[in-house]
Structure formats: structure tokens, C-alpha cells
């Protein structure tokens, strides 16, 4: 591909060689260093490609071998310039376009981040903007190595970073460090308190004085295991010891979910009619978008899907132009009615979806009870979710001065 672009830039011709010594003609051309490519034998002779300079050297070969050459095609920029040499406005436009592409390729028009999980892309891009990397920044003023070093110095949760620029695209590759293991300071006195309310189902104490037992009901913030130990219980003057309490406390908790499902609803029947509206957004201008003509939306009921596509010369050369396409899908609302069985089935699916979305995977779901209450317009759902989970949390103790 690169060789073909180079030959097109220099210009080349497609020849047909005829005669009784075509093989001798080719050998003589090769001996003189003339580069020939795409050689093909046809019924009318041998067709081949040769550069402009090589074509001039083939005249002597044709004269000595008594072969005839005929130009079939002229390809390349030199021939295009010669063909349109009198159309000054066209040539000026082409020159302006090429110079514009060269100018725009001096800036960064697309920034992408890969490998981030805990560090959000917005946080990283805001920091890089303080370092000079932003959309529209002059890329020759930036150093990929310095940007990578700045990321490592300012984000301790990132263990490796690499920044590389190709064309007008800058890519930031990062690898986040493993979360540090929790280190317990056994010298700091703490209580074990309830992180939430619940019914105690089990308690395993490693250190401290337990204040609750199985089947006790606790509220958020209640002390479960005390870090204050009395050496002589019942003796008011006896000394006390402050320890780092530790325990695993499990409890049964109850969560309620309430919502309603109407019996009547509108179903979307898509007609198949689609309207497209397009706009252009310039990354270097304050104007948010420039609407292109055509594509009026006259639908009363529709779904809209918006896509953004940044155009460019190639994969590594995105340009500061974003094509915004809004596609409208027409539908007609059709009134529908659910039966109570269909509403109850939908309620079960919605409860399962909320449990998956709202509850942590470490929490055990041990029971769920669903109650329905029917009214003329809707089915009212009340669900009681019973879970089994840890509720212990450590809080520091304020030790009085002696």
C-alpha cells in the first residue's frame, strides 16, 4: 500500500509492449535498473506499469529490440496537475485543502483512556488538562513521557501508565495497583458497633467484651463488642483497660420494596418509518452544533437514537469534526390491558431485577415474601426481603487523659 501511494505520488503509466522480442525487452529493462510491476500477458501483448523516469529509459530498449510501446493509462499526481493546470480555482482549493489537513494534523483531536476501573475517565482527563493535554492542544508542545510521569506521581492508585500519540490521537494506557491489604492497628482502642439494624444470628468475638447475644435486636450505632474491659467488675475504683475489639457479627435484616403496576398501558407499534437528522459539531468552536439541511421530524410518537462519529483521514488521524446523527423511529401507541396474572408475573421479574441491582453479592437472600393488593387501576406490590449479612463496624474509642 505504501509503495503504491509512493508510485502514485511520483506518477506512472500503463504500457502495452508488442513485438517479437518482448522477453528481450523486459530483460534489457531489468538490466538497466528500470522497475516494472503488475506485468500481465494479454492477447494483444504484454501490459505493465512503469514510472515516468523509467518510461524515458525504455525508449532505448524499444529501439534496440524493435518493440512497440503504447500508453494505455496515465496515473498519478503529476498527470492530475497537468490536466487541471488551467483550472486555477480548483487547484487553489485542492492546495488549501491539503494545507488545512496538514495544519489540523498538528493538534490533538481525540483522547482515549484504557485500563481504568476505579479512577474515572473524567478525573484523569481533568488532571491531564492541567498538564496541557486537551482536545485542540498543539501536540508538539507535549511530551508523552512527561505526561505518563505526571500521572504516576499524582495518582498513587495507578501502578503503570503509558501515553503515546499517533497522528491526532492520544491514547493513555494505565494499570491500577492492587488494593492495599487492610492492616489492623492492634494498639488503637476501638468498639465494634452495628453498621445497621438487625436481629443477631451469630457473633464470634476475637477481642473485647461482647454486649449482645444471639436473637438480640440492635439498632444502627449500638455497641456490639466493647473495647473497654474492667479488670474487677463491680468495683468502682478498679482500673480499666482499653483494647482493640474485634468480632464478626452476623444478623438477619429485613428490606421492603413497594411499587405499583398499572393494568392499562400503551404498547409501541413501530410503523417502519424512519427519519434521519444530521448535524456537525466543531471541536474547536463554541457553537455546540450546526444542523444540516433536510431530515425534518414530523412524527407525533417516536423513539430517538443519537450517535456521534468523529470523522478523520484514517484511524490515527481523527479530525475536529463530529457528525451527529439523530434517527427517529415512528410508532403508534396501542392501548393494552394486563390481567392480574400478567401483572403479578411482571412484579416478580421486577423484584428479582432490583435484588440483583441493589444487593451486594456477599449478602445472602434467605427469604422473600410478596403481597399483592388489587385496585381498579393497578396492582400494588409489597415485598419483604430477608437477608443474612455482616453488620459489624469498628469505631475508635476516645481514651481519657490519665
C-alpha positions as CSV (number, residue, x, y, z in Angstrom):
1,X,0.0,0.0,0.0
2,X,2.8,2.4,0.9
3,X,4.7,1.6,-2.3
4,X,1.5,2.2,-4.3
5,X,1.0,5.6,-2.7
6,X,4.6,6.5,-3.4
7,X,4.3,5.5,-7.1
8,X,1.0,7.5,-7.4
9,X,2.8,10.5,-5.9
10,X,5.6,10.3,-8.5
11,X,3.3,9.3,-11.3
12,X,3.4,6.2,-13.6
13,X,2.0,5.0,-16.9
14,X,0.4,1.7,-18.0
15,X,2.1,0.4,-21.2
16,X,1.4,-2.2,-23.8
17,X,4.5,-3.7,-25.3
18,X,4.2,-5.7,-28.6
19,X,6.7,-7.3,-31.0
20,X,8.7,-10.4,-31.5
21,X,11.3,-9.7,-28.7
22,X,9.2,-8.8,-25.7
23,X,11.2,-11.0,-23.4
24,X,14.4,-9.4,-24.6
25,X,12.8,-6.0,-24.0
26,X,11.9,-7.0,-20.4
27,X,15.4,-8.4,-19.7
28,X,17.1,-5.3,-21.1
29,X,14.8,-3.0,-18.9
30,X,15.7,-5.1,-15.9
31,X,19.4,-4.9,-16.7
32,X,19.2,-1.1,-16.9
33,X,17.5,-0.9,-13.5
34,X,14.0,0.0,-14.7
35,X,11.4,-1.0,-12.1
36,X,8.4,-2.7,-13.7
37,X,5.4,-4.0,-11.9
38,X,1.9,-5.6,-12.5
39,X,3.3,-7.3,-15.6
40,X,0.5,-9.2,-17.4
41,X,0.5,-11.0,-20.7
42,X,-2.7,-10.5,-22.9
43,X,-3.8,-11.4,-26.3
44,X,-2.5,-8.1,-27.6
45,X,0.9,-8.2,-25.9
46,X,2.4,-7.5,-22.5
47,X,0.9,-4.8,-20.2
48,X,3.0,-3.3,-17.4
49,X,3.4,-0.3,-15.2
50,X,6.5,1.9,-15.2
51,X,7.4,5.2,-13.6
52,X,7.7,8.4,-15.6
53,X,11.5,8.3,-15.4
54,X,11.6,4.6,-16.3
55,X,9.4,5.2,-19.3
56,X,12.0,7.6,-20.7
57,X,14.7,4.9,-20.2
58,X,12.5,2.3,-22.1
59,X,12.8,4.2,-25.4
60,X,16.3,2.8,-26.0
61,X,15.1,-0.7,-25.1
62,X,12.2,-0.5,-27.6
63,X,14.5,0.9,-30.3
64,X,17.1,-1.9,-29.9
65,X,14.6,-4.8,-29.6
66,X,12.2,-3.3,-32.3
67,X,9.3,-3.5,-30.0
68,X,6.4,-1.0,-30.0
69,X,5.1,0.6,-26.8
70,X,1.6,2.2,-26.4
71,X,0.5,4.2,-23.4
72,X,-2.8,2.9,-22.1
73,X,-3.2,4.9,-18.9
74,X,-1.6,7.8,-17.2
75,X,-1.9,7.8,-13.4
76,X,-0.5,9.9,-10.6
77,X,-0.4,13.4,-9.2
78,X,1.9,14.9,-11.9
79,X,-0.7,14.0,-14.6
80,X,-3.6,15.3,-12.5
81,X,-1.7,18.6,-12.0
82,X,-1.0,18.8,-15.7
83,X,-4.6,18.0,-16.6
84,X,-6.1,20.7,-14.4
85,X,-3.3,23.3,-14.7
86,X,-5.7,25.9,-16.2
87,X,-8.4,25.5,-13.6
88,X,-6.8,27.8,-11.0
89,X,-9.7,27.9,-8.6
90,X,-9.8,24.1,-8.4
91,X,-6.1,23.8,-7.9
92,X,-6.2,26.5,-5.2
93,X,-9.0,24.7,-3.4
94,X,-7.0,21.4,-3.5
95,X,-3.9,23.2,-2.2
96,X,-5.9,24.9,0.5
97,X,-7.5,21.5,1.5
98,X,-4.1,19.8,1.7
99,X,-2.6,22.7,3.7
100,X,-5.6,22.6,6.0
101,X,-5.2,18.9,6.7
102,X,-1.5,19.4,7.5
103,X,-2.4,22.3,9.8
104,X,-5.2,20.3,11.6
105,X,-2.9,17.3,12.0
106,X,-0.7,19.4,14.3
107,X,-3.3,19.3,17.1
108,X,-4.7,16.6,19.3
109,X,-8.4,16.0,18.4
110,X,-9.1,12.7,20.2
111,X,-8.1,11.5,23.6
112,X,-9.0,8.0,24.9
113,X,-8.2,6.2,28.2
114,X,-7.9,2.5,28.5
115,X,-7.4,0.2,31.5
116,X,-9.1,2.4,34.2
117,X,-11.5,0.9,36.6
118,X,-11.6,2.8,39.9
119,X,-10.0,6.0,38.5
120,X,-12.7,7.6,36.4
121,X,-12.0,8.9,32.9
122,X,-13.3,12.4,33.8
123,X,-10.9,12.6,36.8
124,X,-8.0,11.6,34.7
125,X,-8.9,14.0,31.8
126,X,-9.3,16.9,34.2
127,X,-5.8,16.3,35.6
128,X,-4.3,15.9,32.1
129,X,-5.9,19.2,31.1
130,X,-3.9,20.9,33.8
131,X,-0.8,19.4,32.2
132,X,-1.7,20.8,28.8
133,X,-3.3,17.8,27.2
134,X,-6.8,18.7,26.0
135,X,-8.7,18.5,22.8
136,X,-7.2,21.0,20.4
137,X,-3.8,21.1,22.1
138,X,-0.7,21.5,19.9
139,X,0.9,18.1,20.1
140,X,4.4,19.3,19.5
141,X,4.3,21.1,22.9
142,X,3.5,17.9,24.8
143,X,5.8,15.1,25.9
144,X,4.3,11.7,26.2
145,X,7.0,10.6,28.7
146,X,6.3,13.7,31.0
147,X,2.6,13.1,30.9
148,X,3.0,9.5,31.9
149,X,5.3,10.5,34.8
150,X,2.9,13.1,36.0
151,X,0.1,10.5,36.1
152,X,2.2,8.2,38.2
153,X,3.3,11.0,40.6
154,X,-0.3,12.2,41.2
155,X,-2.3,9.0,41.3
156,X,-0.9,6.5,43.8
157,X,-3.6,4.0,42.8
158,X,-2.1,3.7,39.4
159,X,0.9,1.5,39.2
160,X,1.8,1.8,35.5
161,X,1.0,4.4,32.8
162,X,1.9,4.9,29.2
163,X,1.0,7.8,26.9
164,X,1.5,7.7,23.2
165,X,0.4,9.9,20.4
166,X,-0.2,8.7,16.8
167,X,-1.3,11.3,14.3
168,X,-4.0,13.4,16.0
169,X,-5.0,10.7,18.5
170,X,-3.5,10.4,22.0
171,X,-4.1,7.1,24.0
172,X,-3.5,6.8,27.7
173,X,-2.9,3.2,28.9
174,X,-3.0,2.7,32.7
175,X,-2.9,-0.3,35.1
176,X,-4.3,0.2,38.5
177,X,-2.5,-1.1,41.6
178,X,-4.0,-3.9,43.7
179,X,-5.9,-2.5,46.7
180,X,-3.7,-2.5,49.8
181,X,-4.4,-5.1,52.3
182,X,-6.2,-3.9,55.4
183,X,-3.7,-3.5,58.2
184,X,-5.2,-3.7,61.7
185,X,-3.6,-1.4,64.3
186,X,-3.9,-3.6,67.4
187,X,-2.7,-0.7,69.6
188,X,-5.7,1.6,68.8
189,X,-8.7,1.0,71.1
190,X,-11.9,0.5,69.2
191,X,-15.5,-0.6,69.8
192,X,-17.4,-2.9,67.4
193,X,-20.7,-1.3,66.6
194,X,-23.7,-2.1,64.4
195,X,-23.4,-0.8,60.9
196,X,-27.2,-1.3,60.5
197,X,-30.2,-2.6,62.4
198,X,-30.9,-6.3,62.5
199,X,-31.6,-9.5,64.5
200,X,-28.3,-11.0,65.7
201,X,-27.9,-14.6,64.4
202,X,-24.3,-15.2,65.4
203,X,-21.3,-13.5,67.0
204,X,-17.7,-14.6,67.1
205,X,-15.5,-12.4,69.3
206,X,-11.8,-12.2,68.8
207,X,-11.1,-9.4,71.4
208,X,-13.2,-7.2,73.7
209,X,-16.3,-7.7,75.8
210,X,-19.4,-8.8,73.9
211,X,-22.6,-6.8,74.9
212,X,-25.1,-8.6,72.8
213,X,-26.2,-12.2,72.3
214,X,-27.9,-14.3,69.7
215,X,-31.5,-13.2,68.9
216,X,-30.9,-9.7,70.3
217,X,-32.3,-6.8,68.2
218,X,-29.8,-4.0,67.6
219,X,-30.0,-0.5,66.0
220,X,-27.5,1.3,63.9
221,X,-24.6,2.5,66.1
222,X,-25.3,0.2,69.0
223,X,-22.1,-1.1,70.7
224,X,-21.8,-4.9,70.0
225,X,-18.4,-5.6,71.4
226,X,-16.9,-3.1,73.9
227,X,-13.2,-2.2,73.8
228,X,-13.3,-1.2,77.5
229,X,-12.5,-4.0,79.8
230,X,-13.0,-3.8,83.6
231,X,-10.4,-5.8,85.5
232,X,-12.6,-6.1,88.6
233,X,-16.2,-5.9,87.6
234,X,-18.4,-4.4,90.3
235,X,-15.5,-2.5,91.9
236,X,-16.0,1.2,91.0
237,X,-12.4,2.1,91.8
238,X,-10.9,-0.8,89.8
239,X,-8.7,0.2,86.7
240,X,-10.0,-0.3,83.2
241,X,-8.1,-1.5,80.1
242,X,-8.8,-0.2,76.5
243,X,-8.3,-2.8,73.8
244,X,-8.7,-3.2,70.1
245,X,-12.1,-5.0,69.9
246,X,-12.7,-7.4,67.0
247,X,-15.6,-9.6,66.2
248,X,-17.7,-11.0,63.3
249,X,-21.3,-10.3,63.9
250,X,-24.0,-11.7,61.6
251,X,-27.6,-10.6,61.6
252,X,-30.9,-11.1,59.9
253,X,-32.2,-8.0,58.2
254,X,-35.5,-7.1,56.5
255,X,-35.9,-4.9,53.4
256,X,-39.1,-3.7,51.9
257,X,-39.9,-2.9,48.3
258,X,-43.1,-1.2,47.3
259,X,-44.3,-0.3,43.8
260,X,-47.4,-0.4,41.6
261,X,-48.1,-1.9,38.2
262,X,-51.0,-0.3,36.2
263,X,-53.4,-2.6,34.4
264,X,-53.6,-0.3,31.4
265,X,-50.6,0.8,29.4
266,X,-49.6,1.9,25.9
267,X,-47.7,-0.6,23.6
268,X,-45.4,0.8,20.9
269,X,-46.3,-0.5,17.4
270,X,-43.5,0.7,15.1
271,X,-44.6,1.6,11.6
272,X,-41.2,1.2,10.0
273,X,-40.9,4.8,9.0
274,X,-37.6,6.3,9.9
275,X,-36.3,9.9,9.6
276,X,-32.7,10.9,10.0
277,X,-31.4,14.3,11.1
278,X,-27.8,15.2,10.9
279,X,-25.6,17.9,12.4
280,X,-21.9,18.8,12.6
281,X,-20.2,19.8,15.8
282,X,-16.8,21.5,15.6
283,X,-14.5,20.7,18.4
284,X,-12.6,24.0,18.2
285,X,-15.7,26.3,18.1
286,X,-18.1,27.4,20.8
287,X,-21.1,26.6,18.6
288,X,-22.4,23.3,20.0
289,X,-23.7,22.0,16.7
290,X,-24.5,23.1,13.1
291,X,-27.7,21.5,11.8
292,X,-27.5,20.2,8.3
293,X,-30.5,20.8,5.9
294,X,-33.2,18.2,5.5
295,X,-34.5,15.4,7.7
296,X,-37.5,17.2,9.3
297,X,-39.1,15.1,12.0
298,X,-42.9,15.2,11.6
299,X,-43.7,12.1,13.8
300,X,-46.0,12.6,16.8
301,X,-44.8,9.5,18.6
302,X,-41.3,8.3,18.1
303,X,-38.1,6.8,19.7
304,X,-34.9,8.7,19.1
305,X,-31.4,7.2,18.9
306,X,-28.5,9.6,18.7
307,X,-25.0,8.6,17.5
308,X,-21.7,10.6,17.4
309,X,-19.0,9.8,14.9
310,X,-15.7,11.7,14.7
311,X,-14.6,11.7,11.1
312,X,-10.9,11.6,10.1
313,X,-8.4,10.8,7.3
314,X,-7.6,7.4,8.9
315,X,-7.7,5.6,12.2
316,X,-4.8,7.7,13.7
317,X,-5.9,11.0,12.2
318,X,-9.3,11.9,13.5
319,X,-10.3,15.5,12.6
320,X,-12.1,18.1,14.7
321,X,-15.5,17.3,13.1
322,X,-18.2,15.2,14.8
323,X,-21.2,14.0,12.8
324,X,-24.3,13.8,15.0
325,X,-27.0,11.5,13.6
326,X,-30.4,11.5,15.2
327,X,-32.6,8.6,14.0
328,X,-36.3,8.8,14.7
329,X,-38.4,5.7,14.7
330,X,-42.2,6.3,14.4
331,X,-44.6,4.2,16.4
332,X,-48.3,4.4,17.2
333,X,-49.3,3.9,20.8
334,X,-51.7,1.0,21.2
335,X,-53.7,0.8,24.4
336,X,-53.3,-2.6,26.1
337,X,-54.7,-4.1,29.3
338,X,-52.8,-6.5,31.6
339,X,-54.5,-9.3,33.5
340,X,-53.8,-9.7,37.2
341,X,-51.7,-12.8,36.4
342,X,-49.6,-10.9,33.9
343,X,-49.1,-8.0,36.4
344,X,-48.0,-10.4,39.1
345,X,-45.6,-12.1,36.8
346,X,-44.1,-8.8,35.8
347,X,-43.8,-7.8,39.5
348,X,-41.8,-11.0,40.2
349,X,-39.4,-10.1,37.4
350,X,-39.0,-6.5,38.7
351,X,-38.3,-7.7,42.2
352,X,-35.6,-10.1,41.0
353,X,-34.1,-7.4,38.9
354,X,-34.0,-5.0,41.9
355,X,-32.4,-7.6,44.1
356,X,-29.6,-8.2,41.6
357,X,-29.1,-4.5,41.1
358,X,-29.3,-3.2,44.7
359,X,-28.0,-6.0,46.9
360,X,-24.3,-6.9,47.2
361,X,-23.2,-10.4,46.2
362,X,-21.8,-11.0,49.7
363,X,-25.3,-10.8,51.1
364,X,-27.4,-14.0,51.4
365,X,-31.0,-13.7,50.4
366,X,-32.7,-16.3,52.6
367,X,-36.4,-15.4,52.0
368,X,-38.7,-13.1,50.2
369,X,-42.4,-12.6,50.7
370,X,-44.6,-10.8,48.2
371,X,-48.0,-9.4,48.9
372,X,-50.4,-8.1,46.3
373,X,-53.2,-5.6,46.7
374,X,-55.6,-5.1,43.8
375,X,-57.3,-1.9,43.0
376,X,-59.4,-1.0,39.9
377,X,-56.4,0.8,38.2
378,X,-53.3,-1.1,39.4
379,X,-51.7,-3.9,41.3
380,X,-49.9,-2.7,44.3
381,X,-46.9,-4.8,45.3
382,X,-45.2,-5.0,48.7
383,X,-42.2,-7.3,49.0
384,X,-40.3,-8.2,52.2
385,X,-36.8,-9.4,51.5
386,X,-35.0,-11.2,54.3
387,X,-31.2,-11.2,54.2
388,X,-28.3,-12.6,56.3
389,X,-25.2,-10.4,56.4
390,X,-22.4,-9.0,58.5
391,X,-23.2,-5.8,60.4
392,X,-20.0,-5.2,62.5
393,X,-18.0,-2.0,62.1
394,X,-15.1,-0.6,64.2
395,X,-15.1,2.9,65.6
396,X,-12.2,4.4,67.7
397,X,-12.6,5.0,71.4
398,X,-11.7,8.3,73.0
399,X,-9.4,7.5,75.8
400,X,-9.5,10.0,78.7
401,X,-6.2,11.5,79.8
402,X,-4.8,9.9,83.0
